[in-house]
Amino acid sequence: MVDDLLDYHRVESGKIRLKLQECNINSLLQECADMFVDIAAKKSIAVSVASSVPLVGDIDHDRILQVLSNLVANAVKFIQHGGQIILEAREAKSEIQIRVEDNGPGISSDLIPKIFKRFSQLDQKDRTGLGLGLYISQAIVESHGGRIHVQSELGKGANFVVSIPLAAKQTSEIDFSHNR
């Protein structure tokens, strides 16, 4: 929670700093999947990487890992026993598209516009977080010059897509007023 609050402050003050470096995207996806092996196993959730084509991009490894781990952690949180989470990356035109797809309960269409807003939580009964994870994730992706969106239907899981330019350049001024 402390890290989320610090990152929230960085987002609000426009001070997200990126350390861009060449990164093997498939290795990054596997690193993220490996982080959740134990917790996912407790709920019999399979976390797998479907990417096989080598893909390299200029990104901030730690920050994009933060985004992906937030997406996977949310999926693990909401998926019932025996679910599945797939991480996949591909090159599309001049960008990297990373997909985190699950077969969980899905997100109601009326909630989708709210999930990237600060302090937004879908499960009002579970107060283990601050509701900043997706807000911060969006800021990190936008700092890379990219975008993040979700497609979901109730009962059909969620599909989050992170799109980042292959040659990312840190965006210094980002307007987050649309997310308040």
C-alpha positions in Angstrom: 0.0 0.0 0.0 2.9 2.4 0.7 4.3 1.7 -2.7 0.9 2.4 -4.3 0.6 5.7 -2.4 4.1 6.7 -3.5 3.3 5.9 -7.1 0.0 7.7 -6.8 1.9 10.8 -5.7 4.3 10.4 -8.6 1.4 10.1 -11.1 -0.4 13.1 -9.7 2.8 15.2 -9.7 3.9 14.0 -13.2 7.1 12.5 -11.9 7.0 8.9 -13.1 10.5 8.3 -14.3 11.3 5.4 -16.7 14.5 3.6 -17.2 14.1 2.5 -20.8 16.2 -0.4 -22.0 16.0 -3.2 -24.5 13.9 -5.9 -23.0 13.0 -9.5 -24.1 9.2 -9.3 -23.7 8.7 -13.1 -23.6 11.1 -13.3 -20.7 9.3 -10.5 -19.0 6.0 -12.4 -19.4 7.5 -15.6 -18.0 9.0 -13.7 -15.1 5.5 -12.3 -14.3 3.9 -15.7 -14.6 6.5 -17.2 -12.3 5.8 -14.7 -9.6 2.3 -16.1 -9.3 3.0 -19.9 -9.4 2.5 -20.4 -5.6 -0.6 -18.2 -5.0 -2.3 -19.4 -8.2 -1.6 -23.0 -7.3 -3.6 -22.6 -4.1 -6.7 -21.9 -6.2 -5.7 -24.4 -8.9 -5.4 -21.5 -11.4 -3.1 -22.1 -14.4 -0.9 -19.1 -15.3 0.7 -19.6 -18.7 2.7 -17.7 -21.3 1.4 -18.2 -24.9 4.1 -16.1 -26.7 6.8 -17.9 -28.6 8.0 -15.5 -31.3 11.0 -13.5 -30.0 10.0 -9.9 -29.3 12.2 -7.1 -28.0 11.2 -3.6 -27.0 12.5 -0.5 -25.4 10.6 -0.4 -22.1 11.1 0.1 -18.4 11.3 -3.6 -17.3 10.4 -3.0 -13.7 7.5 -0.7 -14.4 5.9 -2.9 -17.1 6.4 -5.9 -14.8 4.5 -3.8 -12.2 1.6 -3.3 -14.7 1.5 -7.0 -15.6 1.8 -8.2 -12.1 -1.1 -5.9 -11.1 -3.2 -7.4 -13.9 -2.4 -11.0 -13.0 -2.9 -10.3 -9.3 -6.4 -8.9 -10.0 -7.2 -11.9 -12.1 -6.1 -14.3 -9.4 -8.1 -12.4 -6.9 -11.4 -12.7 -8.8 -11.0 -16.0 -10.5 -12.6 -19.0 -8.8 -11.0 -22.3 -8.2 -9.6 -23.9 -11.4 -9.4 -20.9 -13.6 -6.8 -19.9 -16.2 -4.7 -16.8 -17.0 -2.9 -16.4 -20.2 -0.1 -13.8 -20.9 0.7 -13.2 -24.6 2.7 -10.7 -26.5 2.8 -9.9 -30.2 4.1 -7.2 -32.5 1.4 -5.2 -34.3 2.6 -2.5 -36.7 5.0 -0.4 -34.7 3.9 -1.5 -31.2 4.0 -4.3 -28.7 0.7 -5.6 -27.6 0.6 -7.6 -24.4 -2.5 -9.4 -23.5 -3.5 -10.7 -20.1 -6.6 -12.8 -20.5 -8.5 -14.8 -17.9 -11.7 -16.9 -17.7 -12.9 -15.4 -14.5 -16.3 -13.8 -13.7 -15.7 -10.8 -16.1 -16.5 -7.2 -15.5 -19.9 -5.6 -15.9 -20.1 -3.2 -18.9 -21.3 -0.4 -16.5 -18.1 -0.8 -14.4 -15.6 -0.9 -17.2 -15.4 2.9 -17.6 -14.7 3.2 -13.9 -11.9 0.6 -13.4 -9.0 2.9 -14.4 -10.1 5.7 -12.1 -8.2 6.3 -8.9 -9.6 4.7 -5.7 -11.9 2.4 -7.8 -12.6 -1.1 -6.5 -14.9 -3.6 -8.2 -15.3 -5.7 -5.1 -16.6 -3.3 -2.3 -16.4 -6.2 0.2 -12.7 -6.7 -0.3 -10.8 -3.7 1.0 -7.3 -5.2 0.8 -6.1 -2.5 -1.6 -6.5 1.1 -2.2 -8.1 1.0 -5.7 -5.0 2.5 -7.2 -3.5 -0.5 -9.1 -5.2 0.0 -12.5 -4.9 3.8 -12.2 -1.1 3.6 -11.7 -0.9 0.9 -14.4 -2.5 3.2 -16.9 -0.2 6.0 -15.9 2.9 3.8 -16.4 1.7 2.6 -19.8 0.8 6.1 -20.9 4.3 7.2 -19.7 5.7 4.8 -22.3 3.5 6.5 -24.9 1.1 3.6 -24.9 -2.4 2.7 -23.9 -4.3 0.1 -21.9 -7.8 -1.1 -22.3 -10.1 -4.0 -21.3 -12.7 -6.1 -23.1 -15.0 -8.1 -20.8 -18.4 -9.6 -20.4 -20.0 -10.9 -17.2 -19.3 -14.6 -17.0 -16.8 -14.6 -19.9 -13.6 -13.4 -18.2 -11.5 -10.3 -19.0 -9.0 -9.4 -21.6 -6.6 -6.6 -20.8 -4.4 -5.3 -23.6 -1.3 -3.1 -23.0 0.0 -1.5 -26.2 3.4 0.2 -26.2 5.4 1.6 -29.0 8.4 -0.6 -30.0 10.7 2.4 -29.5 9.1 3.9 -26.5 10.0 7.4 -25.4 9.0 8.6 -22.0 6.1 11.1 -22.1 6.8 13.8 -19.6 3.5 15.5 -19.5 0.4 13.3 -19.1 -3.1 14.6 -18.3 -4.7 12.3 -15.8 -7.6 14.6 -15.1 -9.8 12.3 -17.2 -9.3 9.6 -14.6 -10.4 11.4 -11.5 
